[in-house]
Amino acid sequence: MSELISSDHKTNLIGTYWKVLVAFRWTLTLLILVFGRDHFEMQIMTLLSLSVLFQALMIGSSPMLERGNQKMSLFNEVATSLYLYVLMLLSEFMGETGIRDYVGQALLVVVGGVVGINFFRVLFNIPGQLKSHYITLKKKCSKNDASKVVKMKP
């Protein structure tokens, strides 16, 4: 349970239980995807509403301590909404149009862009993480210097 209530989030109510809310959201998303597959218009609208709700929660409560993580989560939520908006253009809800190929390409651009941005963010964070771990390791090693070692008598 301590992993669900994490210290890497703010201590306000939403920030404290953010991981629980995200787990609930993904469970709800999976249920909507599985049980709503025959009603695609309702499925897309429900998923879009859920995404907008989480965007509002993120903007209103800022649940993450690190501003970069907050911005990236919000970016991913907005990209999810954009994906769902474009996906609506492919549904029968919009009728038959001659732009289906372009809409499909737009979906690929949205997905590729989001994956690319998240991938490059991870790549740019690797040196900072390595530096942080190096500094921590260096501090631990410097604590074990020779002056603190107890010498044994033969």
N, CA, C and O atoms as a GROMACS GRO file, in nm:
protein
  616
    1MET      N    1   0.083  -0.119   0.000
    1MET     CA    2   0.000   0.000   0.000
    1MET      C    3   0.087   0.125   0.000
    1MET      O    4   0.046   0.228  -0.053
    2SER      N    5   0.206   0.116   0.059
    2SER     CA    6   0.292   0.235   0.063
    2SER      C    7   0.339   0.275  -0.076
    2SER      O    8   0.370   0.392  -0.099
    3GLU      N    9   0.346   0.180  -0.170
    3GLU     CA   10   0.384   0.213  -0.307
    3GLU      C   11   0.273   0.293  -0.375
    3GLU      O   12   0.302   0.377  -0.461
    4LEU      N   13   0.150   0.269  -0.339
    4LEU     CA   14   0.039   0.342  -0.400
    4LEU      C   15   0.030   0.485  -0.348
    4LEU      O   16  -0.010   0.576  -0.420
    5ILE      N   17   0.066   0.503  -0.223
    5ILE     CA   18   0.067   0.637  -0.165
    5ILE      C   19   0.213   0.678  -0.157
    5ILE      O   20   0.282   0.650  -0.059
    6SER      N   21   0.258   0.745  -0.262
    6SER     CA   22   0.400   0.768  -0.280
    6SER      C   23   0.442   0.907  -0.236
    6SER      O   24   0.361   0.999  -0.230
    7SER      N   25   0.571   0.921  -0.204
    7SER     CA   26   0.624   1.050  -0.162
    7SER      C   27   0.668   1.136  -0.279
    7SER      O   28   0.708   1.251  -0.259
    8ASP      N   29   0.661   1.084  -0.401
    8ASP     CA   30   0.702   1.164  -0.516
    8ASP      C   31   0.586   1.248  -0.570
    8ASP      O   32   0.594   1.305  -0.679
    9HIS      N   33   0.479   1.254  -0.494
    9HIS     CA   34   0.364   1.336  -0.528
    9HIS      C   35   0.337   1.435  -0.415
    9HIS      O   36   0.381   1.414  -0.302
   10LYS      N   37   0.265   1.540  -0.446
   10LYS     CA   38   0.235   1.641  -0.344
   10LYS      C   39   0.148   1.582  -0.236
   10LYS      O   40   0.088   1.476  -0.253
   11THR      N   41   0.141   1.651  -0.124
   11THR     CA   42   0.069   1.597  -0.009
   11THR      C   43  -0.076   1.639  -0.005
   11THR      O   44  -0.145   1.609   0.093
   12ASN      N   45  -0.127   1.708  -0.108
   12ASN     CA   46  -0.270   1.736  -0.108
   12ASN      C   47  -0.345   1.606  -0.134
   12ASN      O   48  -0.284   1.505  -0.169
   13LEU      N   49  -0.474   1.607  -0.117
   13LEU     CA   50  -0.553   1.484  -0.125
   13LEU      C   51  -0.535   1.412  -0.258
   13LEU      O   52  -0.512   1.291  -0.262
   14ILE      N   53  -0.546   1.486  -0.367
   14ILE     CA   54  -0.534   1.423  -0.499
   14ILE      C   55  -0.390   1.377  -0.522
   14ILE      O   56  -0.368   1.269  -0.577
   15GLY      N   57  -0.292   1.458  -0.482
   15GLY     CA   58  -0.152   1.420  -0.500
   15GLY      C   59  -0.114   1.296  -0.421
   15GLY      O   60  -0.038   1.212  -0.469
   16THR      N   61  -0.167   1.284  -0.301
   16THR     CA   62  -0.136   1.169  -0.216
   16THR      C   63  -0.188   1.039  -0.278
   16THR      O   64  -0.120   0.937  -0.275
   17TYR      N   65  -0.306   1.044  -0.335
   17TYR     CA   66  -0.368   0.924  -0.392
   17TYR      C   67  -0.364   0.923  -0.543
   17TYR      O   68  -0.447   0.858  -0.607
   18TRP      N   69  -0.268   0.993  -0.603
   18TRP     CA   70  -0.263   1.004  -0.749
   18TRP      C   71  -0.244   0.868  -0.816
   18TRP      O   72  -0.310   0.840  -0.916
   19LYS      N   73  -0.156   0.785  -0.762
   19LYS     CA   74  -0.134   0.653  -0.823
   19LYS      C   75  -0.260   0.567  -0.815
   19LYS      O   76  -0.288   0.490  -0.906
   20VAL      N   77  -0.334   0.580  -0.708
   20VAL     CA   78  -0.461   0.506  -0.694
   20VAL      C   79  -0.559   0.555  -0.799
   20VAL      O   80  -0.628   0.475  -0.863
   21LEU      N   81  -0.566   0.687  -0.817
   21LEU     CA   82  -0.656   0.743  -0.918
   21LEU      C   83  -0.617   0.700  -1.059
   21LEU      O   84  -0.703   0.669  -1.141
   22VAL      N   85  -0.488   0.697  -1.086
   22VAL     CA   86  -0.442   0.653  -1.218
   22VAL      C   87  -0.474   0.505  -1.240
   22VAL      O   88  -0.517   0.467  -1.349
   23ALA      N   89  -0.454   0.423  -1.139
   23ALA     CA   90  -0.487   0.280  -1.151
   23ALA      C   91  -0.637   0.262  -1.174
   23ALA      O   92  -0.678   0.179  -1.254
   24PHE      N   93  -0.718   0.340  -1.102
   24PHE     CA   94  -0.863   0.335  -1.122
   24PHE      C   95  -0.899   0.380  -1.264
   24PHE      O   96  -0.986   0.322  -1.329
   25ARG      N   97  -0.832   0.486  -1.310
   25ARG     CA   98  -0.860   0.537  -1.444
   25ARG      C   99  -0.828   0.432  -1.550
   25ARG      O  100  -0.907   0.414  -1.643
   26TRP      N  101  -0.714   0.363  -1.538
   26TRP     CA  102  -0.677   0.264  -1.637
   26TRP      C  103  -0.768   0.141  -1.630
   26TRP      O  104  -0.797   0.079  -1.732
   27THR      N  105  -0.812   0.106  -1.511
   27THR     CA  106  -0.910  -0.002  -1.498
   27THR      C  107  -1.039   0.035  -1.568
   27THR      O  108  -1.096  -0.045  -1.643
   28LEU      N  109  -1.085   0.156  -1.544
   28LEU     CA  110  -1.206   0.205  -1.609
   28LEU      C  111  -1.188   0.212  -1.761
   28LEU      O  112  -1.280   0.178  -1.836
   29THR      N  113  -1.072   0.255  -1.805
   29THR     CA  114  -1.043   0.260  -1.949
   29THR      C  115  -1.049   0.122  -2.012
   29THR      O  116  -1.108   0.104  -2.119
   30LEU      N  117  -0.989   0.025  -1.946
   30LEU     CA  118  -0.994  -0.112  -1.998
   30LEU      C  119  -1.136  -0.166  -2.003
   30LEU      O  120  -1.173  -0.232  -2.100
   31LEU      N  121  -1.214  -0.139  -1.901
   31LEU     CA  122  -1.354  -0.183  -1.902
   31LEU      C  123  -1.432  -0.118  -2.015
   31LEU      O  124  -1.513  -0.184  -2.081
   32ILE      N  125  -1.408   0.010  -2.038
   32ILE     CA  126  -1.476   0.080  -2.148
   32ILE      C  127  -1.434   0.021  -2.282
   32ILE      O  128  -1.517   0.002  -2.371
   33LEU      N  129  -1.305  -0.008  -2.298
   33LEU     CA  130  -1.257  -0.065  -2.424
   33LEU      C  131  -1.314  -0.205  -2.449
   33LEU      O  132  -1.348  -0.240  -2.562
   34VAL      N  133  -1.324  -0.285  -2.343
   34VAL     CA  134  -1.373  -0.422  -2.359
   34VAL      C  135  -1.524  -0.427  -2.377
   34VAL      O  136  -1.574  -0.489  -2.471
   35PHE      N  137  -1.597  -0.361  -2.288
   35PHE     CA  138  -1.743  -0.374  -2.291
   35PHE      C  139  -1.810  -0.274  -2.384
   35PHE      O  140  -1.929  -0.290  -2.416
   36GLY      N  141  -1.739  -0.174  -2.429
   36GLY     CA  142  -1.801  -0.076  -2.518
   36GLY      C  143  -1.763  -0.092  -2.663
   36GLY      O  144  -1.786  -0.002  -2.744
   37ARG      N  145  -1.705  -0.207  -2.698
   37ARG     CA  146  -1.656  -0.224  -2.834
   37ARG      C  147  -1.766  -0.225  -2.940
   37ARG      O  148  -1.739  -0.196  -3.056
   38ASP      N  149  -1.888  -0.257  -2.902
   38ASP     CA  150  -1.998  -0.258  -2.998
   38ASP      C  151  -2.060  -0.119  -3.013
   38ASP      O  152  -2.138  -0.096  -3.106
   39HIS      N  153  -2.029  -0.028  -2.924
   39HIS     CA  154  -2.084   0.108  -2.927
   39HIS      C  155  -1.967   0.207  -2.932
   39HIS      O  156  -1.937   0.275  -2.835
   40PHE      N  157  -1.902   0.212  -3.050
   40PHE     CA  158  -1.778   0.287  -3.060
   40PHE      C  159  -1.794   0.437  -3.038
   40PHE      O  160  -1.704   0.502  -2.985
   41GLU      N  161  -1.910   0.494  -3.077
   41GLU     CA  162  -1.929   0.637  -3.054
   41GLU      C  163  -1.930   0.668  -2.905
   41GLU      O  164  -1.866   0.762  -2.858
   42MET      N  165  -2.005   0.586  -2.832
   42MET     CA  166  -2.013   0.605  -2.687
   42MET      C  167  -1.878   0.576  -2.621
   42MET      O  168  -1.839   0.642  -2.525
   43GLN      N  169  -1.807   0.477  -2.674
   43GLN     CA  170  -1.676   0.441  -2.621
   43GLN      C  171  -1.579   0.558  -2.635
   43GLN      O  172  -1.510   0.594  -2.539
   44ILE      N  173  -1.573   0.617  -2.753
   44ILE     CA  174  -1.481   0.728  -2.776
   44ILE      C  175  -1.519   0.848  -2.691
   44ILE      O  176  -1.432   0.912  -2.632
   45MET      N  177  -1.646   0.879  -2.683
   45MET     CA  178  -1.690   0.995  -2.603
   45MET      C  179  -1.663   0.974  -2.454
   45MET      O  180  -1.626   1.067  -2.384
   46THR      N  181  -1.683   0.851  -2.406
   46THR     CA  182  -1.656   0.823  -2.264
   46THR      C  183  -1.507   0.832  -2.234
   46THR      O  184  -1.467   0.888  -2.132
   47LEU      N  185  -1.425   0.776  -2.323
   47LEU     CA  186  -1.281   0.784  -2.304
   47LEU      C  187  -1.232   0.929  -2.311
   47LEU      O  188  -1.143   0.969  -2.236
   48LEU      N  189  -1.292   1.006  -2.401
   48LEU     CA  190  -1.255   1.147  -2.413
   48LEU      C  191  -1.294   1.224  -2.286
   48LEU      O  192  -1.218   1.306  -2.236
   49SER      N  193  -1.413   1.196  -2.234
   49SER     CA  194  -1.457   1.261  -2.110
   49SER      C  195  -1.365   1.226  -1.994
   49SER      O  196  -1.330   1.312  -1.914
   50LEU      N  197  -1.324   1.101  -1.986
   50LEU     CA  198  -1.233   1.056  -1.882
   50LEU      C  199  -1.097   1.126  -1.894
   50LEU      O  200  -1.038   1.166  -1.794
   51SER      N  201  -1.050   1.140  -2.015
   51SER     CA  202  -0.922   1.209  -2.037
   51SER      C  203  -0.932   1.357  -1.998
   51SER      O  204  -0.841   1.410  -1.934
   52VAL      N  205  -1.040   1.422  -2.036
   52VAL     CA  206  -1.057   1.564  -2.001
   52VAL      C  207  -1.070   1.580  -1.850
   52VAL      O  208  -1.018   1.677  -1.793
   53LEU      N  209  -1.138   1.488  -1.783
   53LEU     CA  210  -1.149   1.492  -1.638
   53LEU      C  211  -1.012   1.484  -1.572
   53LEU      O  212  -0.983   1.560  -1.479
   54PHE      N  213  -0.927   1.394  -1.620
   54PHE     CA  214  -0.793   1.382  -1.563
   54PHE      C  215  -0.707   1.503  -1.595
   54PHE      O  216  -0.621   1.541  -1.515
   55GLN      N  217  -0.729   1.565  -1.711
   55GLN     CA  218  -0.657   1.688  -1.741
   55GLN      C  219  -0.695   1.797  -1.641
   55GLN      O  220  -0.610   1.870  -1.591
   56ALA      N  221  -0.825   1.806  -1.613
   56ALA     CA  222  -0.872   1.906  -1.516
   56ALA      C  223  -0.815   1.879  -1.378
   56ALA      O  224  -0.775   1.972  -1.308
   57LEU      N  225  -0.810   1.752  -1.337
   57LEU     CA  226  -0.752   1.717  -1.207
   57LEU      C  227  -0.604   1.755  -1.202
   57LEU      O  228  -0.556   1.805  -1.100
   58MET      N  229  -0.532   1.731  -1.310
   58MET     CA  230  -0.390   1.762  -1.313
   58MET      C  231  -0.365   1.912  -1.309
   58MET      O  232  -0.274   1.959  -1.241
   59ILE      N  233  -0.445   1.987  -1.382
   59ILE     CA  234  -0.428   2.132  -1.383
   59ILE      C  235  -0.469   2.191  -1.248
   59ILE      O  236  -0.402   2.280  -1.195
   60GLY      N  237  -0.579   2.142  -1.193
   60GLY     CA  238  -0.631   2.197  -1.068
   60GLY      C  239  -0.551   2.162  -0.945
   60GLY      O  240  -0.541   2.243  -0.853
   61SER      N  241  -0.493   2.042  -0.942
   61SER     CA  242  -0.427   1.999  -0.819
   61SER      C  243  -0.275   1.987  -0.830
   61SER      O  244  -0.208   1.979  -0.728
   62SER      N  245  -0.221   1.986  -0.949
   62SER     CA  246  -0.077   1.968  -0.971
   62SER      C  247  -0.023   1.859  -0.880
   62SER      O  248   0.053   1.888  -0.787
   63PRO      N  249  -0.060   1.732  -0.905
   63PRO     CA  250  -0.028   1.626  -0.810
   63PRO      C  251   0.119   1.586  -0.800
   63PRO      O  252   0.156   1.517  -0.705
   64MET      N  253   0.203   1.626  -0.894
   64MET     CA  254   0.342   1.582  -0.893
   64MET      C  255   0.434   1.689  -0.839
   64MET      O  256   0.412   1.808  -0.859
   65LEU      N  257   0.538   1.645  -0.770
   65LEU     CA  258   0.634   1.739  -0.713
   65LEU      C  259   0.722   1.802  -0.820
   65LEU      O  260   0.746   1.923  -0.816
   66GLU      N  261   0.769   1.723  -0.913
   66GLU     CA  262   0.857   1.775  -1.017
   66GLU      C  263   0.776   1.837  -1.130
   66GLU      O  264   0.684   1.775  -1.184
   67ARG      N  265   0.811   1.959  -1.162
   67ARG     CA  266   0.738   2.032  -1.265
   67ARG      C  267   0.749   1.964  -1.402
   67ARG      O  268   0.654   1.965  -1.479
   68GLY      N  269   0.865   1.906  -1.431
   68GLY     CA  270   0.884   1.837  -1.559
   68GLY      C  271   0.791   1.718  -1.572
   68GLY      O  272   0.732   1.696  -1.679
   69ASN      N  273   0.776   1.640  -1.465
   69ASN     CA  274   0.684   1.526  -1.468
   69ASN      C  275   0.540   1.573  -1.485
   69ASN      O  276   0.460   1.510  -1.555
   70GLN      N  277   0.507   1.684  -1.419
   70GLN     CA  278   0.372   1.740  -1.429
   70GLN      C  279   0.342   1.780  -1.573
   70GLN      O  280   0.236   1.748  -1.626
   71LYS      N  281   0.437   1.849  -1.636
   71LYS     CA  282   0.418   1.894  -1.774
   71LYS      C  283   0.408   1.775  -1.870
   71LYS      O  284   0.326   1.775  -1.962
   72MET      N  285   0.492   1.674  -1.849
   72MET     CA  286   0.490   1.558  -1.937
   72MET      C  287   0.360   1.480  -1.923
   72MET      O  288   0.305   1.433  -2.022
   73SER      N  289   0.311   1.464  -1.801
   73SER     CA  290   0.183   1.395  -1.781
   73SER      C  291   0.069   1.470  -1.848
   73SER      O  292  -0.017   1.411  -1.911
   74LEU      N  293   0.070   1.602  -1.832
   74LEU     CA  294  -0.034   1.682  -1.895
   74LEU      C  295  -0.023   1.674  -2.047
   74LEU      O  296  -0.125   1.665  -2.116
   75PHE      N  297   0.099   1.678  -2.100
   75PHE     CA  298   0.119   1.663  -2.244
   75PHE      C  299   0.062   1.530  -2.293
   75PHE      O  300  -0.006   1.526  -2.395
   76ASN      N  301   0.090   1.422  -2.220
   76ASN     CA  302   0.039   1.290  -2.260
   76ASN      C  303  -0.113   1.284  -2.254
   76ASN      O  304  -0.176   1.222  -2.339
   77GLU      N  305  -0.174   1.349  -2.155
   77GLU     CA  306  -0.320   1.353  -2.147
   77GLU      C  307  -0.380   1.432  -2.263
   77GLU      O  308  -0.480   1.391  -2.322
   78VAL      N  309  -0.319   1.545  -2.296
   78VAL     CA  310  -0.367   1.625  -2.408
   78VAL      C  311  -0.350   1.547  -2.539
   78VAL      O  312  -0.437   1.552  -2.626
   79ALA      N  313  -0.239   1.476  -2.553
   79ALA     CA  314  -0.217   1.395  -2.672
   79ALA      C  315  -0.320   1.283  -2.682
   79ALA      O  316  -0.364   1.248  -2.791
   80THR      N  317  -0.357   1.226  -2.568
   80THR     CA  318  -0.461   1.123  -2.567
   80THR      C  319  -0.593   1.182  -2.616
   80THR      O  320  -0.662   1.119  -2.696
   81SER      N  321  -0.627   1.300  -2.569
   81SER     CA  322  -0.749   1.365  -2.615
   81SER      C  323  -0.743   1.396  -2.764
   81SER      O  324  -0.840   1.375  -2.836
   82LEU      N  325  -0.629   1.445  -2.809
   82LEU     CA  326  -0.612   1.473  -2.952
   82LEU      C  327  -0.629   1.346  -3.034
   82LEU      O  328  -0.695   1.348  -3.138
   83TYR      N  329  -0.571   1.236  -2.987
   83TYR     CA  330  -0.585   1.108  -3.055
   83TYR      C  331  -0.732   1.068  -3.063
   83TYR      O  332  -0.778   1.022  -3.168
   84LEU      N  333  -0.805   1.085  -2.954
   84LEU     CA  334  -0.946   1.047  -2.954
   84LEU      C  335  -1.029   1.138  -3.044
   84LEU      O  336  -1.123   1.091  -3.109
   85TYR      N  337  -0.996   1.268  -3.048
   85TYR     CA  338  -1.066   1.358  -3.140
   85TYR      C  339  -1.045   1.313  -3.285
   85TYR      O  340  -1.140   1.307  -3.363
   86VAL      N  341  -0.921   1.282  -3.319
   86VAL     CA  342  -0.892   1.238  -3.456
   86VAL      C  343  -0.957   1.102  -3.483
   86VAL      O  344  -1.005   1.077  -3.593
   87LEU      N  345  -0.959   1.016  -3.382
   87LEU     CA  346  -1.021   0.885  -3.397
   87LEU      C  347  -1.170   0.897  -3.427
   87LEU      O  348  -1.226   0.815  -3.500
   88MET      N  349  -1.235   1.000  -3.372
   88MET     CA  350  -1.378   1.021  -3.401
   88MET      C  351  -1.400   1.045  -3.549
   88MET      O  352  -1.506   1.010  -3.602
   89LEU      N  353  -1.304   1.105  -3.617
   89LEU     CA  354  -1.318   1.128  -3.761
   89LEU      C  355  -1.318   0.999  -3.841
   89LEU      O  356  -1.370   0.996  -3.953
   90LEU      N  357  -1.263   0.894  -3.786
   90LEU     CA  358  -1.264   0.764  -3.853
   90LEU      C  359  -1.389   0.683  -3.826
   90LEU      O  360  -1.414   0.584  -3.895
   91SER      N  361  -1.466   0.722  -3.728
   91SER     CA  362  -1.584   0.643  -3.691
   91SER      C  363  -1.700   0.670  -3.787
   91SER      O  364  -1.699   0.767  -3.863
   92GLU      N  365  -1.796   0.583  -3.782
   92GLU     CA  366  -1.916   0.599  -3.864
   92GLU      C  367  -2.000   0.716  -3.817
   92GLU      O  368  -2.091   0.761  -3.887
   93PHE      N  369  -1.970   0.766  -3.699
   93PHE     CA  370  -2.037   0.882  -3.643
   93PHE      C  371  -2.023   1.003  -3.735
   93PHE      O  372  -2.114   1.085  -3.746
   94MET      N  373  -1.908   1.013  -3.802
   94MET     CA  374  -1.882   1.125  -3.894
   94MET      C  375  -1.930   1.094  -4.036
   94MET      O  376  -1.926   1.182  -4.122
   95GLY      N  377  -1.975   0.972  -4.062
   95GLY     CA  378  -2.021   0.936  -4.195
   95GLY      C  379  -1.905   0.904  -4.286
   95GLY      O  380  -1.789   0.907  -4.246
   96GLU      N  381  -1.937   0.874  -4.410
   96GLU     CA  382  -1.834   0.844  -4.509
   96GLU      C  383  -1.775   0.972  -4.563
   96GLU      O  384  -1.847   1.057  -4.615
   97THR      N  385  -1.648   0.984  -4.552
   97THR     CA  386  -1.578   1.101  -4.606
   97THR      C  387  -1.458   1.053  -4.687
   97THR      O  388  -1.413   0.940  -4.670
   98GLY      N  389  -1.408   1.138  -4.772
   98GLY     CA  390  -1.294   1.103  -4.854
   98GLY      C  391  -1.161   1.131  -4.786
   98GLY      O  392  -1.056   1.121  -4.849
   99ILE      N  393  -1.166   1.167  -4.660
   99ILE     CA  394  -1.041   1.204  -4.592
   99ILE      C  395  -0.990   1.097  -4.497
   99ILE      O  396  -0.902   1.124  -4.415
  100ARG      N  397  -1.043   0.977  -4.506
  100ARG     CA  398  -1.003   0.870  -4.412
  100ARG      C  399  -0.853   0.842  -4.416
  100ARG      O  400  -0.792   0.818  -4.312
  101ASP      N  401  -0.793   0.845  -4.534
  101ASP     CA  402  -0.648   0.820  -4.544
  101ASP      C  403  -0.570   0.927  -4.469
  101ASP      O  404  -0.473   0.897  -4.400
  102TYR      N  405  -0.612   1.053  -4.485
  102TYR     CA  406  -0.544   1.162  -4.417
  102TYR      C  407  -0.564   1.156  -4.266
  102TYR      O  408  -0.474   1.189  -4.189
  103VAL      N  409  -0.682   1.113  -4.225
  103VAL     CA  410  -0.708   1.099  -4.082
  103VAL      C  411  -0.622   0.987  -4.023
  103VAL      O  412  -0.568   1.001  -3.912
  104GLY      N  413  -0.608   0.877  -4.098
  104GLY     CA  414  -0.521   0.769  -4.053
  104GLY      C  415  -0.377   0.815  -4.040
  104GLY      O  416  -0.307   0.777  -3.946
  105GLN      N  417  -0.332   0.896  -4.136
  105GLN     CA  418  -0.197   0.951  -4.128
  105GLN      C  419  -0.183   1.045  -4.009
  105GLN      O  420  -0.079   1.048  -3.944
  106ALA      N  421  -0.287   1.122  -3.981
  106ALA     CA  422  -0.285   1.213  -3.866
  106ALA      C  423  -0.273   1.133  -3.737
  106ALA      O  424  -0.202   1.173  -3.645
  107LEU      N  425  -0.344   1.019  -3.728
  107LEU     CA  426  -0.332   0.933  -3.610
  107LEU      C  427  -0.189   0.883  -3.593
  107LEU      O  428  -0.136   0.880  -3.482
  108LEU      N  429  -0.126   0.843  -3.704
  108LEU     CA  430   0.012   0.796  -3.698
  108LEU      C  431   0.107   0.908  -3.655
  108LEU      O  432   0.202   0.884  -3.580
  109VAL      N  433   0.082   1.029  -3.701
  109VAL     CA  434   0.165   1.143  -3.662
  109VAL      C  435   0.150   1.171  -3.513
  109VAL      O  436   0.249   1.196  -3.444
  110VAL      N  437   0.027   1.166  -3.462
  110VAL     CA  438   0.004   1.191  -3.319
  110VAL      C  439   0.075   1.085  -3.235
  110VAL      O  440   0.146   1.118  -3.141
  111VAL      N  441   0.056   0.959  -3.270
  111VAL     CA  442   0.119   0.851  -3.194
  111VAL      C  443   0.272   0.858  -3.205
  111VAL      O  444   0.342   0.849  -3.105
  112GLY      N  445   0.322   0.875  -3.326
  112GLY     CA  446   0.466   0.884  -3.346
  112GLY      C  447   0.527   1.004  -3.273
  112GLY      O  448   0.635   0.993  -3.214
  113GLY      N  449   0.458   1.116  -3.276
  113GLY     CA  450   0.507   1.236  -3.207
  113GLY      C  451   0.513   1.216  -3.057
  113GLY      O  452   0.612   1.253  -2.993
  114VAL      N  453   0.410   1.157  -3.001
  114VAL     CA  454   0.407   1.134  -2.856
  114VAL      C  455   0.514   1.034  -2.814
  114VAL      O  456   0.586   1.056  -2.716
  115VAL      N  457   0.526   0.926  -2.889
  115VAL     CA  458   0.629   0.827  -2.857
  115VAL      C  459   0.768   0.889  -2.871
  115VAL      O  460   0.854   0.868  -2.786
  116GLY      N  461   0.789   0.966  -2.976
  116GLY     CA  462   0.919   1.030  -2.997
  116GLY      C  463   0.954   1.129  -2.886
  116GLY      O  464   1.065   1.127  -2.835
  117ILE      N  465   0.860   1.213  -2.849
  117ILE     CA  466   0.885   1.312  -2.744
  117ILE      C  467   0.913   1.243  -2.611
  117ILE      O  468   1.006   1.283  -2.539
  118ASN      N  469   0.836   1.142  -2.577
  118ASN     CA  470   0.860   1.068  -2.452
  118ASN      C  471   0.994   0.996  -2.456
  118ASN      O  472   1.064   0.991  -2.355
  119PHE      N  473   1.029   0.940  -2.570
  119PHE     CA  474   1.157   0.870  -2.584
  119PHE      C  475   1.273   0.967  -2.566
  119PHE      O  476   1.368   0.937  -2.493
  120PHE      N  477   1.267   1.083  -2.631
  120PHE     CA  478   1.376   1.179  -2.618
  120PHE      C  479   1.383   1.238  -2.478
  120PHE      O  480   1.492   1.272  -2.431
  121ARG      N  481   1.270   1.251  -2.411
  121ARG     CA  482   1.274   1.298  -2.273
  121ARG      C  483   1.349   1.200  -2.185
  121ARG      O  484   1.428   1.240  -2.099
  122VAL      N  485   1.325   1.072  -2.206
  122VAL     CA  486   1.398   0.969  -2.130
  122VAL      C  487   1.547   0.977  -2.162
  122VAL      O  488   1.630   0.970  -2.072
  123LEU      N  489   1.581   0.990  -2.291
  123LEU     CA  490   1.722   0.999  -2.329
  123LEU      C  491   1.790   1.120  -2.266
  123LEU      O  492   1.905   1.110  -2.223
  124PHE      N  493   1.721   1.234  -2.261
  124PHE     CA  494   1.780   1.354  -2.203
  124PHE      C  495   1.790   1.344  -2.051
  124PHE      O  496   1.873   1.412  -1.991
  125ASN      N  497   1.706   1.263  -1.988
  125ASN     CA  498   1.711   1.248  -1.842
  125ASN      C  499   1.816   1.148  -1.796
  125ASN      O  500   1.855   1.149  -1.679
  126ILE      N  501   1.863   1.062  -1.884
  126ILE     CA  502   1.960   0.959  -1.845
  126ILE      C  503   2.089   1.020  -1.789
  126ILE      O  504   2.134   0.977  -1.683
  127PRO      N  505   2.151   1.119  -1.855
  127PRO     CA  506   2.274   1.176  -1.797
  127PRO      C  507   2.252   1.237  -1.658
  127PRO      O  508   2.337   1.222  -1.570
  128GLY      N  509   2.141   1.304  -1.637
  128GLY     CA  510   2.112   1.361  -1.505
  128GLY      C  511   2.095   1.254  -1.399
  128GLY      O  512   2.141   1.270  -1.286
  129GLN      N  513   2.028   1.146  -1.435
  129GLN     CA  514   2.010   1.036  -1.341
  129GLN      C  515   2.143   0.968  -1.310
  129GLN      O  516   2.170   0.935  -1.194
  130LEU      N  517   2.226   0.949  -1.412
  130LEU     CA  518   2.357   0.888  -1.388
  130LEU      C  519   2.442   0.977  -1.298
  130LEU      O  520   2.511   0.927  -1.209
  131LYS      N  521   2.438   1.107  -1.321
  131LYS     CA  522   2.514   1.201  -1.238
  131LYS      C  523   2.466   1.196  -1.094
  131LYS      O  524   2.546   1.196  -1.001
  132SER      N  525   2.335   1.191  -1.075
  132SER     CA  526   2.277   1.184  -0.941
  132SER      C  527   2.321   1.057  -0.869
  132SER      O  528   2.358   1.061  -0.751
  133HIS      N  529   2.316   0.943  -0.940
  133HIS     CA  530   2.359   0.817  -0.879
  133HIS      C  531   2.509   0.818  -0.849
  133HIS      O  532   2.553   0.764  -0.748
  134TYR      N  533   2.587   0.879  -0.938
  134TYR     CA  534   2.732   0.889  -0.916
  134TYR      C  535   2.763   0.971  -0.792
  134TYR      O  536   2.848   0.933  -0.712
  135ILE      N  537   2.694   1.084  -0.775
  135ILE     CA  538   2.717   1.169  -0.658
  135ILE      C  539   2.679   1.096  -0.530
  135ILE      O  540   2.751   1.103  -0.430
  136THR      N  541   2.566   1.026  -0.533
  136THR     CA  542   2.523   0.948  -0.416
  136THR      C  543   2.625   0.840  -0.382
  136THR      O  544   2.660   0.820  -0.265
  137LEU      N  545   2.671   0.770  -0.484
  137LEU     CA  546   2.770   0.664  -0.462
  137LEU      C  547   2.902   0.722  -0.411
  137LEU      O  548   2.966   0.662  -0.324
  138LYS      N  549   2.942   0.836  -0.462
  138LYS     CA  550   3.066   0.901  -0.419
  138LYS      C  551   3.057   0.943  -0.272
  138LYS      O  552   3.154   0.930  -0.197
  139LYS      N  553   2.939   0.993  -0.230
  139LYS     CA  554   2.920   1.031  -0.090
  139LYS      C  555   2.929   0.909   0.001
  139LYS      O  556   2.990   0.916   0.108
  140LYS      N  557   2.869   0.798  -0.042
  140LYS     CA  558   2.874   0.676   0.039
  140LYS      C  559   3.016   0.625   0.052
  140LYS      O  560   3.058   0.580   0.158
  141CYS      N  561   3.091   0.632  -0.058
  141CYS     CA  562   3.229   0.582  -0.055
  141CYS      C  563   3.320   0.672   0.027
  141CYS      O  564   3.412   0.624   0.093
  142SER      N  565   3.295   0.803   0.025
  142SER     CA  566   3.380   0.894   0.101
  142SER      C  567   3.357   0.882   0.251
  142SER      O  568   3.444   0.920   0.329
  143LYS      N  569   3.246   0.830   0.292
  143LYS     CA  570   3.218   0.811   0.435
  143LYS      C  571   3.302   0.697   0.492
  143LYS      O  572   3.323   0.690   0.613
  144ASN      N  573   3.349   0.610   0.407
  144ASN     CA  574   3.426   0.494   0.453
  144ASN      C  575   3.575   0.518   0.437
  144ASN      O  576   3.645   0.430   0.389
  145ASP      N  577   3.625   0.634   0.475
  145ASP     CA  578   3.768   0.661   0.459
  145ASP      C  579   3.848   0.593   0.571
  145ASP      O  580   3.790   0.538   0.666
  146ALA      N  581   3.980   0.597   0.559
  146ALA     CA  582   4.069   0.523   0.649
  146ALA      C  583   4.066   0.575   0.792
  146ALA      O  584   4.093   0.500   0.886
  147SER      N  585   4.034   0.703   0.813
  147SER     CA  586   4.036   0.757   0.948
  147SER      C  587   3.924   0.701   1.036
  147SER      O  588   3.931   0.713   1.158
  148LYS      N  589   3.825   0.644   0.978
  148LYS     CA  590   3.713   0.592   1.055
  148LYS      C  591   3.723   0.441   1.078
  148LYS      O  592   3.635   0.381   1.139
  149VAL      N  593   3.830   0.382   1.030
  149VAL     CA  594   3.846   0.237   1.044
  149VAL      C  595   3.911   0.207   1.179
  149VAL      O  596   4.009   0.272   1.216
  150VAL      N  597   3.858   0.113   1.250
  150VAL     CA  598   3.913   0.073   1.380
  150VAL      C  599   4.026  -0.025   1.353
  150VAL      O  600   4.009  -0.126   1.285
  151LYS      N  601   4.143   0.007   1.408
  151LYS     CA  602   4.258  -0.081   1.387
  151LYS      C  603   4.259  -0.189   1.494
  151LYS      O  604   4.236  -0.162   1.612
  152MET      N  605   4.286  -0.307   1.452
  152MET     CA  606   4.290  -0.420   1.543
  152MET      C  607   4.433  -0.442   1.591
  152MET      O  608   4.529  -0.427   1.515
  153LYS      N  609   4.447  -0.479   1.719
  153LYS     CA  610   4.577  -0.511   1.775
  153LYS      C  611   4.602  -0.660   1.757
  153LYS      O  612   4.512  -0.742   1.776
  154PRO      N  613   4.727  -0.695   1.720
  154PRO     CA  614   4.755  -0.837   1.703
  154PRO      C  615   4.770  -0.912   1.833
  154PRO      O  616   4.793  -1.033   1.832
   0.00000   0.00000   0.00000
